Amino acid sequence: MNSVLSLISLFAVSQGDDQWLTFFKEAHNLQVHEQYREAVIVYSSALEAAEMLGPDELPVAIVANNLGYSREQLGDIRVATRLYTKALSIFERKLPVGDPRLLEEVMNLSSAYLASDEISRADALLRRFLTIGDSLKAEQRATLIEELGTVALRRGNFREAKQMYEESLAVFVMGGIYTLSEEEKPQRL
């Protein structure tokens, strides 16, 4: 989240209009303290102010993402999905393909799809981003594959889910992102 706040600060300075940023920081503080209802109110004000900078600007995506998260925490998955979709659409146009914020938004939207039993939409979204291939780092690709494992699990395809989880775990272990404990290491007979 610190990288998001840094990006926000840079954008606000370059645009000269930081009203949305003031609202955003207040809402973010509420969100961190799990005061989601209050955060939704303040994020809504931040979104209105951000949209005055232009409907396709990064602040709109950043606020929409956070507002979506608060909505998701309150159980309003349909609104969260709309907000995540809006944020992803802007991020896709404004950020390079391998940017971690783009992957984060894909995961947020996939999570919302799964929460609302839109398993096919989650699957299509994840596979679309997997096709960008070389632009993804190994751990980003592994994250998408892991989430596809969750999709397979939700569909009852346990063999495919296991295969995807193992594939993603191998990348995380080989990349030093995750270290297996002694109990998790395969035992040789």
Backbone as CSV, one residue per row, in Angstrom:
resi,resn,N_x,N_y,N_z,CA_x,CA_y,CA_z,C_x,C_y,C_z
1,MET,0.831,-1.188,0.000,0.000,0.000,0.000,0.873,1.247,0.000
2,ASN,2.113,1.166,0.539,2.985,2.332,0.538,3.305,2.786,-0.873
3,SER,3.474,1.839,-1.811,3.747,2.217,-3.193,2.553,2.953,-3.787
4,VAL,1.351,2.563,-3.411,0.161,3.254,-3.891,0.134,4.672,-3.344
5,LEU,0.437,4.836,-2.061,0.443,6.180,-1.484,1.518,7.041,-2.110
6,SER,2.681,6.470,-2.442,3.736,7.221,-3.125,3.275,7.658,-4.504
7,LEU,2.652,6.743,-5.248,2.127,7.060,-6.574,1.079,8.161,-6.474
8,ILE,0.227,8.062,-5.481,-0.818,9.059,-5.281,-0.197,10.426,-5.009
9,SER,0.779,10.473,-4.138,1.414,11.746,-3.796,2.071,12.377,-5.014
10,LEU,2.777,11.574,-5.800,3.411,12.088,-7.015,2.376,12.628,-7.983
11,PHE,1.278,11.912,-8.164,0.241,12.357,-9.085,-0.386,13.655,-8.595
12,ALA,-0.658,13.735,-7.308,-1.298,14.925,-6.761,-0.414,16.151,-6.937
13,VAL,0.895,15.990,-6.695,1.810,17.108,-6.848,1.852,17.555,-8.302
14,SER,1.900,16.576,-9.224,1.999,16.923,-10.642,0.706,17.546,-11.159
15,GLN,-0.423,17.217,-10.585,-1.708,17.744,-11.043,-2.090,19.042,-10.336
16,GLY,-1.522,19.270,-9.160,-1.833,20.489,-8.443,-3.198,20.492,-7.769
17,ASP,-3.919,19.392,-7.803,-5.240,19.324,-7.169,-5.237,18.119,-6.248
18,ASP,-5.218,18.380,-4.960,-5.090,17.266,-4.026,-6.312,17.063,-3.140
19,GLN,-7.469,17.602,-3.543,-8.674,17.405,-2.743,-9.000,15.911,-2.641
20,TRP,-8.910,15.198,-3.744,-9.185,13.771,-3.734,-8.215,13.045,-2.810
21,LEU,-6.963,13.527,-2.787,-5.939,12.889,-1.953,-6.244,13.080,-0.472
22,THR,-6.733,14.238,-0.102,-7.113,14.486,1.287,-8.213,13.518,1.716
23,PHE,-9.236,13.394,0.864,-10.310,12.441,1.153,-9.775,11.006,1.184
24,PHE,-8.910,10.690,0.215,-8.379,9.333,0.119,-7.645,8.947,1.398
25,LYS,-6.772,9.815,1.866,-5.991,9.511,3.071,-6.903,9.303,4.285
26,GLU,-7.918,10.136,4.402,-8.867,9.987,5.511,-9.605,8.649,5.409
27,ALA,-10.072,8.326,4.194,-10.795,7.067,3.987,-9.883,5.866,4.211
28,HIS,-8.656,5.984,3.750,-7.705,4.885,3.920,-7.459,4.615,5.407
29,ASN,-7.342,5.665,6.186,-7.167,5.509,7.633,-8.369,4.790,8.247
30,LEU,-9.561,5.144,7.816,-10.769,4.462,8.301,-10.756,2.988,7.886
31,GLN,-10.358,2.732,6.663,-10.315,1.365,6.149,-9.320,0.512,6.932
32,VAL,-8.162,1.078,7.200,-7.139,0.360,7.970,-7.664,-0.036,9.344
33,HIS,-8.521,0.801,9.898,-9.111,0.520,11.212,-10.445,-0.224,11.099
34,GLU,-10.686,-0.786,9.916,-11.861,-1.619,9.637,-13.187,-0.892,9.864
35,GLN,-13.180,0.399,9.658,-14.403,1.202,9.731,-14.912,1.395,8.299
36,TYR,-15.386,0.296,7.723,-15.690,0.256,6.299,-16.874,1.140,5.907
37,ARG,-17.892,1.212,6.720,-19.047,2.060,6.372,-18.629,3.527,6.256
38,GLU,-17.855,3.972,7.211,-17.373,5.349,7.184,-16.410,5.556,6.017
39,ALA,-15.568,4.555,5.766,-14.611,4.648,4.660,-15.336,4.783,3.322
40,VAL,-16.437,4.056,3.154,-17.206,4.129,1.905,-17.684,5.559,1.658
41,ILE,-18.150,6.215,2.692,-18.649,7.589,2.546,-17.520,8.522,2.091
42,VAL,-16.379,8.406,2.754,-15.267,9.306,2.436,-14.626,8.923,1.092
43,TYR,-14.512,7.615,0.811,-13.993,7.211,-0.509,-14.904,7.695,-1.628
44,SER,-16.195,7.729,-1.393,-17.124,8.232,-2.417,-16.834,9.697,-2.727
45,SER,-16.522,10.470,-1.707,-16.135,11.871,-1.922,-14.806,11.948,-2.660
46,ALA,-13.888,11.073,-2.303,-12.584,11.036,-2.982,-12.757,10.685,-4.456
47,LEU,-13.668,9.757,-4.743,-13.904,9.361,-6.132,-14.482,10.528,-6.939
48,GLU,-15.430,11.240,-6.363,-15.984,12.414,-7.049,-14.892,13.435,-7.348
49,ALA,-14.047,13.699,-6.372,-12.967,14.675,-6.561,-11.953,14.164,-7.589
50,ALA,-11.640,12.883,-7.555,-10.678,12.309,-8.510,-11.230,12.374,-9.932
51,GLU,-12.514,12.145,-10.083,-13.120,12.177,-11.419,-13.089,13.579,-12.026
52,MET,-12.946,14.605,-11.205,-12.811,15.963,-11.731,-11.474,16.146,-12.450
53,LEU,-10.490,15.303,-12.121,-9.199,15.345,-12.816,-9.298,14.703,-14.192
54,GLY,-10.332,13.931,-14.399,-10.548,13.208,-15.649,-10.986,11.796,-15.320
55,PRO,-11.959,11.271,-16.038,-12.521,9.961,-15.702,-11.577,8.791,-15.957
56,ASP,-10.489,9.037,-16.672,-9.576,7.959,-17.045,-8.202,8.139,-16.403
57,GLU,-8.159,8.852,-15.293,-6.884,9.126,-14.632,-6.620,8.113,-13.514
58,LEU,-5.349,7.914,-13.201,-4.955,6.947,-12.171,-5.631,7.179,-10.819
59,PRO,-5.808,8.419,-10.360,-6.493,8.589,-9.071,-7.883,7.959,-9.050
60,VAL,-8.589,7.997,-10.163,-9.916,7.382,-10.226,-9.785,5.879,-9.994
61,ALA,-8.802,5.254,-10.637,-8.592,3.811,-10.479,-8.190,3.467,-9.047
62,ILE,-7.320,4.258,-8.488,-6.834,3.988,-7.128,-7.972,4.091,-6.113
63,VAL,-8.766,5.139,-6.242,-9.888,5.320,-5.310,-10.953,4.249,-5.549
64,ALA,-11.251,3.958,-6.818,-12.253,2.927,-7.126,-11.842,1.585,-6.534
65,ASN,-10.559,1.254,-6.626,-10.068,-0.003,-6.053,-10.318,-0.045,-4.546
66,ASN,-9.945,1.009,-3.860,-10.096,1.027,-2.407,-11.558,1.085,-1.978
67,LEU,-12.345,1.822,-2.709,-13.779,1.860,-2.427,-14.372,0.466,-2.665
68,GLY,-13.917,-0.195,-3.715,-14.366,-1.562,-3.984,-14.027,-2.500,-2.841
69,TYR,-12.831,-2.359,-2.294,-12.426,-3.213,-1.171,-13.340,-2.994,0.039
70,SER,-13.608,-1.733,0.350,-14.496,-1.461,1.494,-15.885,-2.018,1.234
71,ARG,-16.380,-1.864,0.014,-17.689,-2.425,-0.342,-17.677,-3.949,-0.219
72,GLU,-16.589,-4.554,-0.664,-16.486,-6.015,-0.564,-16.509,-6.459,0.897
73,GLN,-15.824,-5.728,1.756,-15.800,-6.071,3.177,-17.182,-5.945,3.813
74,LEU,-18.014,-5.071,3.247,-19.379,-4.907,3.755,-20.354,-5.896,3.115
75,GLY,-19.842,-6.745,2.215,-20.678,-7.759,1.580,-21.380,-7.294,0.317
76,ASP,-21.073,-6.111,-0.146,-21.697,-5.581,-1.361,-20.828,-5.944,-2.567
77,ILE,-20.841,-7.217,-2.892,-19.950,-7.769,-3.922,-20.268,-7.195,-5.301
78,ARG,-21.520,-6.993,-5.612,-21.891,-6.479,-6.936,-21.275,-5.094,-7.181
79,VAL,-21.372,-4.210,-6.192,-20.783,-2.875,-6.337,-19.260,-2.974,-6.355
80,ALA,-18.706,-3.826,-5.507,-17.256,-4.017,-5.486,-16.763,-4.473,-6.856
81,THR,-17.480,-5.402,-7.469,-17.102,-5.902,-8.788,-17.093,-4.772,-9.815
82,ARG,-18.112,-3.934,-9.788,-18.162,-2.795,-10.719,-16.972,-1.855,-10.507
83,LEU,-16.655,-1.586,-9.246,-15.550,-0.680,-8.943,-14.204,-1.291,-9.334
84,TYR,-14.015,-2.571,-9.050,-12.776,-3.244,-9.452,-12.637,-3.264,-10.978
85,THR,-13.744,-3.475,-11.667,-13.723,-3.489,-13.128,-13.316,-2.118,-13.666
86,LYS,-13.861,-1.080,-13.073,-13.521,0.289,-13.469,-12.030,0.548,-13.243
87,ALA,-11.537,0.170,-12.074,-10.123,0.383,-11.751,-9.227,-0.402,-12.715
88,LEU,-9.576,-1.658,-12.960,-8.763,-2.481,-13.855,-8.725,-1.892,-15.257
89,SER,-9.841,-1.411,-15.733,-9.911,-0.817,-17.063,-8.940,0.360,-17.194
90,ILE,-8.892,1.198,-16.191,-7.977,2.350,-16.210,-6.538,1.883,-16.069
91,PHE,-6.282,0.983,-15.118,-4.918,0.481,-14.929,-4.382,-0.160,-16.203
92,GLU,-5.213,-0.897,-16.916,-4.767,-1.534,-18.159,-4.318,-0.502,-19.191
93,ARG,-4.978,0.631,-19.229,-4.616,1.669,-20.193,-3.430,2.502,-19.735
94,LYS,-3.239,2.630,-18.428,-2.247,3.573,-17.910,-0.944,2.938,-17.413
95,LEU,-0.990,1.659,-17.063,0.188,1.026,-16.465,0.788,-0.011,-17.420
96,PRO,2.095,-0.227,-17.314,2.706,-1.289,-18.122,2.194,-2.656,-17.667
97,VAL,2.214,-3.610,-18.577,1.624,-4.928,-18.339,2.144,-5.608,-17.071
98,GLY,3.403,-5.542,-16.779,3.954,-6.242,-15.616,3.844,-5.485,-14.309
99,ASP,3.174,-4.346,-14.296,3.078,-3.547,-13.078,2.318,-4.328,-12.007
100,PRO,2.872,-4.403,-10.789,2.228,-5.166,-9.717,0.824,-4.675,-9.360
101,ARG,0.552,-3.389,-9.552,-0.791,-2.869,-9.240,-1.835,-3.449,-10.184
102,LEU,-1.419,-3.724,-11.407,-2.328,-4.330,-12.376,-2.686,-5.749,-11.929
103,LEU,-1.692,-6.521,-11.524,-1.944,-7.878,-11.039,-2.805,-7.849,-9.774
104,GLU,-2.543,-6.901,-8.902,-3.347,-6.785,-7.671,-4.819,-6.565,-8.026
105,GLU,-5.064,-5.733,-9.032,-6.444,-5.459,-9.416,-7.092,-6.686,-10.053
106,VAL,-6.323,-7.432,-10.835,-6.841,-8.678,-11.419,-7.242,-9.629,-10.297
107,MET,-6.409,-9.738,-9.275,-6.708,-10.630,-8.152,-7.935,-10.139,-7.373
108,ASN,-8.062,-8.827,-7.197,-9.243,-8.287,-6.511,-10.517,-8.619,-7.279
109,LEU,-10.484,-8.405,-8.586,-11.670,-8.672,-9.399,-11.971,-10.169,-9.436
110,SER,-10.941,-10.986,-9.549,-11.139,-12.441,-9.536,-11.775,-12.880,-8.215
111,SER,-11.304,-12.326,-7.123,-11.855,-12.650,-5.806,-13.333,-12.269,-5.721
112,ALA,-13.672,-11.114,-6.258,-15.074,-10.680,-6.251,-15.927,-11.602,-7.118
113,TYR,-15.399,-12.000,-8.276,-16.125,-12.938,-9.131,-16.373,-14.256,-8.399
114,LEU,-15.341,-14.759,-7.718,-15.494,-16.021,-6.995,-16.487,-15.876,-5.841
115,ALA,-16.460,-14.734,-5.169,-17.390,-14.499,-4.055,-18.838,-14.467,-4.518
116,SER,-19.050,-14.084,-5.778,-20.419,-14.028,-6.303,-20.720,-15.220,-7.215
117,ASP,-19.908,-16.277,-7.092,-20.084,-17.512,-7.864,-20.023,-17.305,-9.372
118,GLU,-19.312,-16.291,-9.812,-19.089,-16.071,-11.242,-17.750,-16.708,-11.615
119,ILE,-17.705,-18.008,-11.464,-16.460,-18.759,-11.616,-15.922,-18.664,-13.043
120,SER,-16.784,-18.719,-14.020,-16.348,-18.628,-15.422,-15.714,-17.273,-15.718
121,ARG,-16.259,-16.226,-15.135,-15.678,-14.895,-15.356,-14.303,-14.792,-14.707
122,ALA,-14.144,-15.362,-13.512,-12.833,-15.370,-12.856,-11.837,-16.137,-13.714
123,ASP,-12.246,-17.285,-14.216,-11.388,-18.118,-15.049,-10.945,-17.350,-16.302
124,ALA,-11.889,-16.721,-16.985,-11.574,-15.985,-18.217,-10.621,-14.819,-17.935
125,LEU,-10.856,-14.106,-16.852,-9.999,-12.977,-16.485,-8.569,-13.441,-16.237
126,LEU,-8.414,-14.470,-15.430,-7.081,-14.973,-15.093,-6.358,-15.499,-16.321
127,ARG,-7.057,-16.244,-17.152,-6.424,-16.789,-18.364,-6.035,-15.679,-19.336
128,ARG,-6.845,-14.628,-19.404,-6.504,-13.492,-20.275,-5.179,-12.876,-19.851
129,PHE,-4.992,-12.726,-18.551,-3.746,-12.125,-18.085,-2.569,-13.088,-18.162
130,LEU,-2.829,-14.374,-18.112,-1.737,-15.339,-18.290,-1.201,-15.315,-19.718
131,THR,-2.033,-14.930,-20.672,-1.604,-14.942,-22.071,-0.625,-13.831,-22.401
132,ILE,-0.423,-12.875,-21.507,0.525,-11.813,-21.805,1.962,-12.281,-21.614
133,GLY,2.121,-13.495,-21.105,3.379,-14.228,-21.106,4.614,-13.528,-20.602
134,ASP,5.492,-13.151,-21.519,6.821,-12.659,-21.166,6.814,-11.363,-20.368
135,SER,5.724,-10.650,-20.370,5.655,-9.392,-19.629,5.487,-9.623,-18.130
136,LEU,5.158,-10.828,-17.728,4.955,-11.137,-16.315,6.220,-11.718,-15.703
137,LYS,6.477,-11.353,-14.467,7.548,-11.991,-13.709,7.059,-13.383,-13.308
138,ALA,7.993,-14.253,-12.983,7.645,-15.628,-12.624,6.659,-15.680,-11.462
139,GLU,6.879,-14.852,-10.451,5.983,-14.889,-9.287,4.594,-14.336,-9.619
140,GLN,4.503,-13.394,-10.556,3.193,-12.897,-10.978,2.433,-14.000,-11.708
141,ARG,3.141,-14.690,-12.573,2.531,-15.806,-13.303,2.074,-16.891,-12.321
142,ALA,2.919,-17.176,-11.331,2.580,-18.191,-10.329,1.354,-17.780,-9.513
143,THR,1.224,-16.503,-9.223,0.058,-16.008,-8.487,-1.212,-16.241,-9.288
144,LEU,-1.163,-15.951,-10.589,-2.325,-16.187,-11.448,-2.656,-17.676,-11.537
145,ILE,-1.629,-18.516,-11.637,-1.848,-19.963,-11.709,-2.444,-20.480,-10.399
146,GLU,-1.965,-19.944,-9.291,-2.520,-20.339,-7.989,-4.009,-19.995,-7.925
147,GLU,-4.368,-18.802,-8.399,-5.778,-18.390,-8.383,-6.596,-19.262,-9.338
148,LEU,-5.997,-19.679,-10.456,-6.685,-20.614,-11.351,-6.893,-21.959,-10.655
149,GLY,-5.979,-22.318,-9.762,-6.169,-23.513,-8.955,-7.401,-23.388,-8.076
150,THR,-7.615,-22.206,-7.536,-8.806,-21.951,-6.729,-10.067,-22.061,-7.589
151,VAL,-9.986,-21.558,-8.818,-11.118,-21.676,-9.749,-11.419,-23.151,-10.009
152,ALA,-10.367,-23.930,-10.280,-10.552,-25.363,-10.533,-11.147,-26.052,-9.307
153,LEU,-10.680,-25.684,-8.135,-11.209,-26.248,-6.895,-12.689,-25.936,-6.741
154,ARG,-13.067,-24.683,-7.010,-14.476,-24.286,-6.915,-15.353,-25.047,-7.901
155,ARG,-14.761,-25.469,-9.020,-15.502,-26.244,-10.018,-15.529,-27.734,-9.668
156,GLY,-14.812,-28.106,-8.616,-14.768,-29.508,-8.220,-13.732,-30.319,-8.966
157,ASN,-12.853,-29.655,-9.705,-11.809,-30.343,-10.460,-10.542,-30.388,-9.594
158,PHE,-10.510,-31.366,-8.686,-9.454,-31.436,-7.684,-8.091,-31.758,-8.284
159,ARG,-8.057,-32.587,-9.292,-6.785,-32.951,-9.926,-6.146,-31.720,-10.573
160,GLU,-6.940,-30.956,-11.305,-6.426,-29.739,-11.948,-6.004,-28.716,-10.891
161,ALA,-6.785,-28.579,-9.839,-6.447,-27.638,-8.763,-5.115,-28.019,-8.131
162,LYS,-4.940,-29.293,-7.849,-3.687,-29.757,-7.238,-2.502,-29.469,-8.152
163,GLN,-2.672,-29.740,-9.442,-1.606,-29.500,-10.413,-1.224,-28.009,-10.434
164,MET,-2.217,-27.141,-10.432,-1.937,-25.703,-10.479,-1.301,-25.207,-9.186
165,TYR,-1.777,-25.709,-8.059,-1.174,-25.312,-6.787,0.286,-25.772,-6.725
166,GLU,0.548,-26.980,-7.171,1.928,-27.483,-7.163,2.813,-26.677,-8.103
167,GLU,2.281,-26.337,-9.271,3.047,-25.545,-10.236,3.390,-24.172,-9.661
168,SER,2.420,-23.523,-9.053,2.692,-22.193,-8.496,3.621,-22.284,-7.288
169,LEU,3.445,-23.289,-6.449,4.317,-23.449,-5.283,5.763,-23.669,-5.713
170,ALA,5.964,-24.451,-6.767,7.322,-24.691,-7.261,8.000,-23.382,-7.656
171,VAL,7.266,-22.495,-8.290,7.833,-21.201,-8.686,8.170,-20.377,-7.447
172,PHE,7.274,-20.352,-6.479,7.529,-19.582,-5.269,8.733,-20.132,-4.505
173,VAL,8.859,-21.449,-4.439,9.979,-22.065,-3.724,11.284,-21.821,-4.475
174,MET,11.285,-22.053,-5.793,12.509,-21.868,-6.578,12.938,-20.407,-6.593
175,GLY,11.990,-19.499,-6.554,12.315,-18.079,-6.560,12.684,-17.536,-5.189
176,GLY,12.650,-18.391,-4.175,13.003,-17.951,-2.836,11.920,-17.125,-2.169
177,ILE,10.735,-17.097,-2.755,9.636,-16.319,-2.203,9.017,-17.053,-1.026
178,TYR,9.064,-18.363,-1.081,8.489,-19.198,-0.031,9.482,-20.307,0.271
179,THR,9.704,-20.575,1.541,10.604,-21.635,1.953,9.794,-22.742,2.612
180,LEU,10.003,-23.965,2.135,9.285,-25.102,2.704,9.831,-25.439,4.078
181,SER,8.950,-25.726,5.008,9.375,-26.205,6.318,9.776,-27.668,6.167
182,GLU,10.383,-28.222,7.178,10.799,-29.631,7.112,9.607,-30.552,6.884
183,GLU,8.455,-30.228,7.485,7.262,-31.055,7.324,6.709,-30.990,5.898
184,GLU,6.935,-29.869,5.218,6.397,-29.683,3.868,7.287,-30.290,2.786
185,LYS,8.551,-30.518,3.109,9.482,-31.045,2.100,9.105,-32.487,1.758
186,PRO,9.224,-32.838,0.473,8.925,-34.222,0.073,9.888,-35.186,0.776
187,GLN,9.352,-36.303,1.213,10.150,-37.301,1.899,10.651,-38.338,0.893
188,ARG,11.917,-38.641,0.955,12.496,-39.680,0.086,12.461,-41.003,0.831
189,LEU,12.085,-42.022,0.100,12.016,-43.363,0.702,13.259,-44.140,0.415
